[in-house]
Amino acid sequence: MMLALATPADAQPVTVEIVAVGHAETPADRYEISGVIVAGADSDTAAAALLAKRKQAVLDQVAAAGANAVIRDGSEFELFSSDPAAAMSLARGNVDAKVEGKNQVSAIVTITAPNRAAIDKVKAAIASIPGVRNTGTPLSSLNDAAAARRVAKADAMVKAKTEADGYANRLGFGNAVLTAISEKTDFSAMFQANNGKVPALAMFQKSTDDTVTTEVTLTVTYRLDTKR
């Protein structure tokens, strides 16, 4: 927080700049797991055919569980580069998977479902398919985080106004009048506003719970008017 006080001979207004973190808790409406399907054989053609068979088996089980799946060629390394949160979850739950033959191929599968029951069902179903690596912990998120961010922003504004009113009361000023709002905040300000804890940025908002935490950091400036 930064406070600028004016001297009696100075015509500049007194302002206070406050960094506030708004918080919102929202029920998850998107559950996701990512896994790797591997296959091996003595020839590239045979390996590709076996991988195709296993891909279809995964798609069939996903559809039966009421979920959706997207499959693309790739390895665990490529999954990490495209979705670190999913890759780390996969690594935590990973088990050794034997791959047949010297020619190996793999594909990444990402499965989404609207509720935990469906994602748990599909996770259990595909675990029995040969060549499917353990898919780790289901991650929860929001299909549309905009509403949650609005709630978090409103919470941040309430906190900022409370702080500004506190300055005004302690220093003998009148009203605290809003003059500026910024959503651009550097990391040092985030640490100060969170007592050293990094806020949950949008790109890392996947959770393992049924509730998704959304945090928004605002820098809010108030003018402290003199009492009349």
Beta strands, then each sheet from edge to edge (+ up, - down):
strand 1: 2-4
strand 2: 14-27
strand 3: 30-41
strand 4: 68-73
strand 5: 103-113
strand 6: 139-141
strand 7: 176-182
strand 8: 211-224
sheet 1: 1+ 2- 8+ 7-
sheet 2: 4+ 5- 3+ 6-
end
